[in-house]
């Protein structure tokens, strides 16, 4: 796969969080994982899927904790992380498209 297509698919996988917070954002990296044969793109898609799963799980936990007020700062932090981390990933992919990006502080299921 050429570098431009690798960049495009990898950026779409990580940037899909900006589409919405629904299943559409989750479906984009899954579709890219199934369609692409490039190993780097597949690894980026898997990392994006793991990031989405982490956001949903932590969102539910922090949302439940917000009823006792302690979860509100964590929810605010999670919202900030959900914007900042994908932007960092996209910048890293643009600068180095031959290497898959890995989020820090993410539990990996795939």
HELIX and SHEET records of a PDB file:
HELIX    1   1 UNK A    3  UNK A   15  1                                  13    
HELIX    2   2 UNK A   16  UNK A   18  5                                   3    
HELIX    3   3 UNK A   23  UNK A   35  1                                  13    
HELIX    4   4 UNK A   39  UNK A   65  1                                  27    
HELIX    5   5 UNK A   66  UNK A   68  5                                   3    
HELIX    6   6 UNK A   71  UNK A   95  1                                  25    
END                                                                             
